[in-house]
Amino acid sequence: MGATMNVIFVKSDLSTLKNNFSSLLNYFLNNSIGFSSLHISNDEEGFNGIDYNNPNQTFLENIMDKSPDFYYLKLSFNNFPFGNLFIDGLLKIEKHENSYYSFGFEFEEVDILSNYDVDSLESVEKNIINTIEKIGENINWDYAFANQEAEVQFSPEQFEKETNTQYAIEITNSESGLKISKSTWYVNGITERA
């Protein structure tokens, strides 16, 4: 297993998680995205967890009621539309500081990026932004970002105060529309922008 590319949506207000997850599941269903496995963990390390194979839509919609106190949830999916590709990936739903949560999409770098030339990197970043826009139309979120091996570091309130770009691609969502920012490096975390 190599490096991963992560696309992560962050949302304040845990009370919106259940409805937001339902909206995300509808996006998956409408795009014929399948599910292969689910892991629900009630602790940070994942030792106190439950695994399910081939969960269906109805089962997943009810999982928030059956396991409301989960620490994180990992859902493996397949047939995800990414540019002109259909790829496998992992959705990780994680609660942070009991006040906000994230929907993190993890893709194997080799599945979406053939090499590190600038044209390939520009194409992948365009597909990532399109993916964020498409999913973002279906869920509520405060900010989203993408980077190689990325993890959530900031609450929505903290992120709003950041003056420097923290990730390769950052998108904030407000009433005035989407604001897209790019760092000095590409999404692979290595190549500097020209």
C-alpha positions in Angstrom: 0.0 0.0 0.0 1.4 3.3 -1.1 0.6 6.9 -0.4 -2.9 8.2 -0.2 -4.6 11.3 -1.4 -7.1 12.7 1.0 -10.1 14.9 0.4 -11.7 16.0 3.7 -14.9 18.0 4.5 -15.1 19.5 8.0 -18.3 20.6 9.6 -19.1 22.2 13.0 -22.1 21.1 15.0 -22.3 17.4 15.7 -26.1 17.6 15.8 -26.0 17.8 12.0 -24.0 14.6 11.5 -26.9 12.1 11.1 -28.7 14.2 8.4 -25.5 15.1 6.7 -24.5 11.4 6.5 -27.9 10.5 5.1 -27.4 13.2 2.4 -23.9 11.8 1.6 -25.4 8.2 1.3 -28.0 9.6 -1.2 -25.1 11.0 -3.2 -23.4 7.6 -3.2 -26.7 5.9 -4.2 -27.4 8.4 -7.0 -23.9 7.8 -8.4 -24.1 4.0 -8.2 -21.2 3.9 -5.7 -21.1 0.5 -3.8 -20.1 -0.3 -0.3 -17.8 -3.3 0.6 -17.2 -3.0 4.3 -17.8 -0.9 7.4 -15.8 -0.6 10.6 -17.3 1.3 13.6 -14.9 2.1 16.4 -15.9 3.3 19.9 -12.3 4.2 20.8 -9.5 6.1 19.1 -7.3 3.1 18.5 -10.0 1.0 16.9 -9.7 -1.9 19.3 -13.3 -1.7 20.5 -15.0 -1.9 17.1 -17.4 -3.8 15.0 -17.0 -4.9 11.3 -19.7 -5.4 8.7 -19.3 -6.8 5.2 -21.4 -5.5 2.3 -23.5 -3.0 4.2 -26.6 -1.8 2.3 -28.1 1.6 2.2 -30.8 1.0 4.8 -28.3 -0.5 7.2 -26.0 2.5 6.8 -28.8 5.0 7.2 -29.7 3.4 10.6 -26.1 3.1 11.8 -26.1 6.5 13.4 -29.0 5.4 15.6 -27.5 2.0 16.5 -24.0 3.4 17.3 -24.5 7.1 18.2 -21.4 7.2 20.4 -18.9 6.0 17.8 -15.4 7.5 17.8 -14.9 7.0 14.1 -16.5 5.1 11.2 -14.7 3.7 8.1 -16.7 2.8 5.0 -15.0 1.1 2.1 -16.6 2.0 -1.3 -16.1 1.2 -4.9 -17.1 2.6 -8.3 -16.5 6.2 -7.2 -16.5 8.6 -10.1 -13.2 10.6 -10.2 -12.7 12.5 -13.5 -13.1 9.8 -16.2 -12.1 7.0 -13.7 -14.2 4.8 -11.3 -12.1 4.0 -8.3 -12.2 2.3 -4.9 -11.7 4.4 -1.7 -12.4 4.8 2.0 -14.7 7.2 3.7 -13.7 8.0 7.3 -16.2 9.8 9.5 -14.5 11.2 12.6 -15.7 13.2 15.5 -13.3 15.9 16.8 -13.3 17.4 20.3 -17.0 16.6 20.7 -17.8 19.7 18.7 -17.2 19.1 15.0 -16.7 16.2 12.6 -15.2 15.3 9.2 -16.0 13.3 6.2 -12.6 12.1 4.9 -12.2 10.5 1.5 -9.1 8.5 1.0 -7.8 7.3 -2.4 -4.7 5.4 -3.3 -2.4 7.8 -5.1 -1.6 5.2 -7.8 -5.3 5.0 -8.7 -5.6 8.7 -9.5 -2.1 10.0 -10.3 0.1 8.2 -12.8 3.2 10.4 -12.4 4.3 13.7 -10.9 4.6 15.8 -14.1 2.9 19.1 -13.9 0.1 18.2 -16.4 -0.8 15.1 -14.4 -0.8 17.1 -11.1 -2.9 19.9 -12.6 -5.4 17.3 -13.9 -5.7 15.5 -10.6 -6.2 18.8 -8.8 -8.9 19.7 -11.2 -10.6 16.4 -10.6 -10.3 16.9 -6.8 -11.9 20.3 -7.0 -14.7 18.9 -9.1 -15.2 16.1 -6.6 -15.4 18.6 -3.7 -17.9 20.7 -5.6 -20.1 17.8 -6.5 -20.1 16.3 -3.0 -20.3 19.7 -1.5 -23.6 20.4 -3.3 -25.2 17.5 -1.4 -23.9 18.0 2.2 -23.4 20.8 4.6 -19.7 21.7 5.3 -17.6 24.6 6.5 -14.3 23.9 4.7 -12.7 21.2 2.7 -9.1 20.4 1.8 -7.0 18.0 -0.1 -3.4 16.9 0.4 -1.3 13.7 0.4 -1.8 11.8 3.7 -3.8 14.7 5.1 -5.6 14.8 8.4 -7.8 17.3 10.1 -5.8 19.8 12.2 -8.3 22.7 12.7 -11.8 23.2 13.8 -13.9 25.3 11.5 -13.4 28.3 13.8 -9.6 27.8 14.0 -9.4 27.3 10.2 -11.2 30.6 9.6 -8.5 32.4 11.5 -5.6 30.8 9.6 -3.8 33.3 7.4 -1.4 30.8 5.7 -2.4 28.0 3.4 -2.2 24.7 5.4 -3.0 22.2 2.6 -2.4 21.9 -1.1 -6.0 22.7 -1.9 -8.4 24.5 0.5 -12.0 25.4 -0.2 -14.2 27.4 2.1 -18.0 27.4 1.9 -20.0 30.6 2.6 -23.1 32.3 1.5 -21.1 34.3 -1.0 -19.9 31.0 -2.6 -16.8 28.8 -2.7 -13.3 30.2 -2.2 -10.6 28.0 -3.6 -7.0 28.5 -2.4 -3.9 26.6 -3.4 -0.6 26.3 -1.5 2.9 26.6 -3.0 3.0 22.8 -3.4 0.9 20.4 -5.4 -1.4 17.8 -3.9 1.3 15.2 -3.9 3.0 17.1 -1.2 6.4 17.1 -3.0 6.2 19.1 -6.2 6.4 22.9 -5.9 4.1 25.0 -8.0 5.7 27.0 -10.8 
